[in-house]
Amino acid sequence: MRHFGHLGPDIRKKLFHREPVEFTTASPARTLATALGATLYSPATRPRLADDIRKQTGRGVVSMVLCLEDSISDAEVVAGEANLVRQFALLDAAAEDGADLPLLFIRVRTPEQISDLARRMGPAVRRLSGFVLPKFTAERGAAFLEALRATEAACGRRLFAMPVLESPQLLHLESRRETLAGIAATVDDHRDRVLALRLGVTDFCSAYGLRRAPDMTAYDVQIVASVIADVVNVLGRADGSGFTVTGPVWEYFRLHERMFKPQLRRSPFQGRAEELRTALIEHDMDGLLREIELDRANGLLGKTCIHPSHVAPVHALSVVSHEEFSDAADILRPERGDGGVLRSAYTNKMNEVKPHRAWAERTLLRAEAFGVAREGVGFVELLTASVPQD
């Protein structure tokens, strides 16, 4: 797998100063957590799920969650489980024939589903990267993580957990501190298998009967923004104790996937920034773009997506700009080890070596996963090249 690997080598050469690196399910956890990108959710009941997964892989998706929880009704769970077993057998056969697959996770409802599904999948479990654990608290989460530990031992392969932080105890002010402390202790006990923490902002809004409009971001809803800030404060630190925290879901989309037509069917490298901006606004995407930028500014990386049209914007905005790369590489030069202040190569900012070191390290890790844009190449060119044209 690699980001933008679905583009031809000539297009990648035009776009990237440094292309994204390849990674596999066996790559280090830190690499995989950074590379999750736009994690596309799909109900586990879809009858052609294996075909859907392969189609989205060909469009640039590198991580997917197959959901047995809130996206299906209680009455559909048994059928959803059986469908997953069938679909993973098809995916396993396709992979044996050389098909590319993304990182695949299953969102379960109960700890017992983890071991049961892994057992029923048989050899096809090797195509599974892990499980998404809903409504995670210290009390609920411990049982899920213990089930995952036992399942790893039983099937003999590494399986990751992605807890979802969405419980009312985390939202409510009087219980937030204790809940966060409990979650921190629980995930720390299983640090090697916790790949990333996901935020369930829809559930947070539900507790107060709220829903943000398409021109508003999660950060405009102050009660949600306060939870995000506290989660990053406790669980997203850059001192080695933190985890990757992913951005919340964006729930608006058009009914078709052929976005931006006919605007993007013209030559992609002609500086049409204003035209593309208009197309984005018309397709309810302006709020998404602002939220992605605010995610990164607030310490989040990657994003939960419920529609394929969201994937390309998330990935385009994840690419490291040439300017960011220049600053980060300069800060991390060995001769800068003693600290100090230096002028940016772009001569527009101060780079202070010690305070900016953690930012630089994270930036270079993102550069490995998503690449470094050529000088003068920005979001417009990256998005234009990435949007599917079929």
Sequence and secondary structure as in RCSB ss.txt:
>XXXX:A:sequence
MRHFGHLGPDIRKKLFHREPVEFTTASPARTLATALGATLYSPATRPRLADDIRKQTGRGVVSMVLCLEDSISDA
EVVAGEANLVRQFALLDAAAEDGADLPLLFIRVRTPEQISDLARRMGPAVRRLSGFVLPKFTAERGAAFLEALRA
TEAACGRRLFAMPVLESPQLLHLESRRETLAGIAATVDDHRDRVLALRLGVTDFCSAYGLRRAPDMTAYDVQIVA
SVIADVVNVLGRADGSGFTVTGPVWEYFRLHERMFKPQLRRSPFQGRAEELRTALIEHDMDGLLREIELDRANGL
LGKTCIHPSHVAPVHALSVVSHEEFSDAADILRPERGDGGVLRSAYTNKMNEVKPHRAWAERTLLRAEAFGVARE
GVGFVELLTASVPQD
>XXXX:A:secstr
  TTTTS HHHHHHHEEE      TTS HHHHHHHT EEEEEETT TTHHHHHHHHHTTT  EEEEESSTTS GG
GHHHHHHHHHHHHHHHHHHHHTT    EEEEE SSHHHHHHHHHHHGGGGGG  EEEESS  HHHHHHHHHHHHH
HHHHHTS  EEEEEE  HHHHSHHHHHHHHHHHHHHHHHTGGGB  BEE HHHHHHTTT    TT  GGGSHHHH
HHHHHHHHHH  TTTT   B EEEE    SSS TTTTGGGS S S  HHHHHHHHHHTT HHHHHHHHHHHHTT 
 SEEESSGGGHHHHHHTTSB HHHHHHHHHHT GGGTT  EEE TTSSSEEEHHHHHHHHHHHHHHHHHH EE T
T  HHHHHHHHS   
